[in-house]
Amino acid sequence: MPQDSLRLDIGPEEGVSPLGRPSKYMEEFRRDAVDLVRSSQRPINQVARELGMSHETLRNWVRVAERQAGTSAAVSGGDGLSVPP
């Protein structure tokens, strides 16, 4: 799947979370945050802290992106745990 069409929102419509409330983050920010995790060697916790967001939210976005991309590589969360594909 081309990166341009990678969608990280998993709600029924863009900008809506799976719980039905408006998304706090723009789609472009989500893509950029996932790209930053993938392109840097920094742990998810550190990237999330630098972006001023929850590391669990960022970890979920990376997990969804990995599934959508069909990637089997695990991503380190910096907490000794890996994010399963």
Rosetta silent file (secondary structure, phi, psi, omega in degrees, C-alpha in Angstrom):
SEQUENCE: MPQDSLRLDIGPEEGVSPLGRPSKYMEEFRRDAVDLVRSSQRPINQVARELGMSHETLRNWVRVAERQAGTSAAVSGGDGLSVPP
SCORE:     score description
SCORE:     0.000 S_00000001
   1 L     0.000  126.321  178.827    0.000    0.000    0.000 S_00000001
   2 L   -61.842  145.448 -176.803    1.555    3.363   -0.951 S_00000001
   3 H   -61.733  -30.268  179.972    2.373    5.559    1.997 S_00000001
   4 H   -61.096  -28.765 -177.397    0.200    8.359    0.575 S_00000001
   5 H  -101.973    8.146  178.507   -2.886    6.219    1.068 S_00000001
   6 L   -66.864  119.917 -179.781   -1.969    4.905    4.506 S_00000001
   7 L  -111.113  125.215 -178.747   -4.949    5.614    6.761 S_00000001
   8 L  -103.246   -9.656  175.331   -4.449    5.471   10.478 S_00000001
   9 L   -81.053  135.756 -176.654   -7.916    6.465   11.539 S_00000001
  10 L  -119.056   16.192  176.843   -9.947    3.364   12.139 S_00000001
  11 L   -81.270  177.068 -178.295  -13.258    4.994   12.885 S_00000001
  12 L   -66.041  -22.588  177.191  -16.264    4.853   10.569 S_00000001
  13 L  -147.542  157.928 -177.745  -15.224    8.118    8.948 S_00000001
  14 L   -59.521  137.720  178.606  -12.090   10.238    8.805 S_00000001
  15 L    85.539    3.977  179.415  -11.571   12.353   11.897 S_00000001
  16 E  -121.839  129.989 -179.574  -13.734   10.134   14.088 S_00000001
  17 L   -73.884  166.812  177.464  -12.254    7.743   16.621 S_00000001
  18 L   -60.164  -19.979  179.267  -13.495    4.153   16.963 S_00000001
  19 L   -87.247   -0.346  175.813  -15.466    5.376   19.979 S_00000001
  20 L    90.652   -0.186  178.836  -17.397    7.823   17.801 S_00000001
  21 L   -96.434  158.873  179.865  -15.888   11.031   19.147 S_00000001
  22 E   -60.777  142.170  179.383  -13.938   13.511   17.028 S_00000001
  23 L   -71.298  139.865 -179.974  -10.274   12.657   16.652 S_00000001
  24 L   -77.137  -22.759 -173.683   -7.861   14.824   18.612 S_00000001
  25 L  -118.911  140.433  176.614   -5.160   14.496   15.928 S_00000001
  26 L   -72.068  151.676 -179.648   -5.155   15.337   12.237 S_00000001
  27 H   -58.273  -39.544 -179.927   -4.428   12.493    9.817 S_00000001
  28 H   -63.207  -40.330  177.712   -1.264   14.214    8.575 S_00000001
  29 H   -62.841  -41.385  178.962    0.074   14.427   12.137 S_00000001
  30 H   -60.728  -48.566  179.233   -0.605   10.720   12.621 S_00000001
  31 H   -60.059  -45.384 -179.039    1.263    9.805    9.442 S_00000001
  32 H   -63.532  -39.891  179.564    4.172   12.080   10.333 S_00000001
  33 H   -64.504  -43.499  178.106    4.397   10.655   13.855 S_00000001
  34 H   -64.609  -42.936  177.787    4.468    7.069   12.558 S_00000001
  35 H   -59.817  -39.340  179.641    7.079    8.040    9.950 S_00000001
  36 H   -63.791  -42.640  177.374    9.199    9.591   12.694 S_00000001
  37 H   -62.528  -44.395 -177.559    9.097    6.379   14.732 S_00000001
  38 H   -68.106  -37.320 -173.374    9.995    4.313   11.677 S_00000001
  39 H   -87.939  -19.987  179.993   12.799    6.567   10.436 S_00000001
  40 L   -99.918  164.170  176.029   14.470    7.301   13.775 S_00000001
  41 L   -98.684   14.770 -178.545   16.162    4.865   16.087 S_00000001
  42 L   -85.085  149.262  177.345   14.423    6.437   19.069 S_00000001
  43 L   -66.727  154.349  178.717   11.968    4.502   21.225 S_00000001
  44 H   -56.570  -40.286 -179.961    8.242    5.164   20.848 S_00000001
  45 H   -57.349  -43.679 -178.475    8.168    6.554   24.394 S_00000001
  46 H   -67.951  -44.906  179.498   10.740    9.216   23.531 S_00000001
  47 H   -61.208  -44.937  179.768    9.078   10.207   20.245 S_00000001
  48 H   -60.698  -43.155  179.179    5.685   10.436   21.958 S_00000001
  49 H   -61.480  -43.843  179.421    7.126   12.599   24.730 S_00000001
  50 H   -63.326  -32.275  179.990    8.735   14.918   22.152 S_00000001
  51 H   -87.306   -7.076  178.990    5.392   15.213   20.345 S_00000001
  52 L    72.656   39.488 -177.668    3.498   15.824   23.598 S_00000001
  53 L  -137.433  170.016  178.583    1.266   12.789   23.292 S_00000001
  54 L   -69.839  135.381  177.582    0.575    9.458   24.937 S_00000001
  55 H   -67.537  -28.398  178.308    3.037    6.711   24.070 S_00000001
  56 H   -68.225  -38.522  177.093    0.139    4.236   23.987 S_00000001
  57 H   -62.538  -48.505  179.770   -1.637    6.293   21.319 S_00000001
  58 H   -63.158  -40.834  178.027    1.506    6.433   19.194 S_00000001
  59 H   -59.936  -41.309  177.915    2.154    2.724   19.757 S_00000001
  60 H   -63.758  -42.188  178.558   -1.377    1.969   18.518 S_00000001
  61 H   -61.589  -42.123  179.156   -0.861    4.098   15.402 S_00000001
  62 H   -64.368  -42.871  179.466    2.390    2.271   14.638 S_00000001
  63 H   -59.377  -46.375  179.238    0.677   -1.083   15.193 S_00000001
  64 H   -63.548  -44.339 -179.576   -2.155   -0.170   12.785 S_00000001
  65 H   -62.719  -39.918  178.614    0.305    1.146   10.190 S_00000001
  66 H   -64.001  -42.662  177.778    2.377   -2.043   10.421 S_00000001
  67 H   -62.892  -44.583 -178.776   -0.719   -4.172    9.892 S_00000001
  68 H   -65.623  -33.278 -179.654   -1.843   -2.073    6.950 S_00000001
  69 H   -83.216  -11.160 -179.172    1.616   -2.230    5.405 S_00000001
  70 L    72.872   23.177 -178.123    1.808   -5.983    5.970 S_00000001
  71 L   -84.088  139.879 -179.954    5.070   -5.544    7.828 S_00000001
  72 L  -105.304    0.409 -178.908    6.117   -8.262   10.223 S_00000001
  73 L   -75.104  136.670  176.393    8.894   -6.345   11.976 S_00000001
  74 L   -82.329  150.883  179.969    8.289   -5.553   15.629 S_00000001
  75 E  -113.823  129.883 -179.108    8.810   -1.993   16.830 S_00000001
  76 E   -74.673  134.944  177.720   10.535   -1.345   20.111 S_00000001
  77 L   -93.732   -1.671  179.042    8.591    0.770   22.555 S_00000001
  78 L    78.264    0.632 -179.048   11.646    1.610   24.618 S_00000001
  79 L  -112.415   16.529 -179.595   10.057   -0.007   27.645 S_00000001
  80 L    86.873   -2.222  179.094   11.490   -3.456   27.040 S_00000001
  81 L  -111.401  151.623  175.623    8.389   -4.571   25.172 S_00000001
  82 E  -108.740  149.981  176.008    7.910   -4.981   21.460 S_00000001
  83 E   -87.870  117.229 -179.564    4.833   -4.097   19.502 S_00000001
  84 L   -69.266  151.145  179.714    3.656   -7.271   17.774 S_00000001
  85 L   -67.697    0.000    0.000    2.775   -7.007   14.095 S_00000001
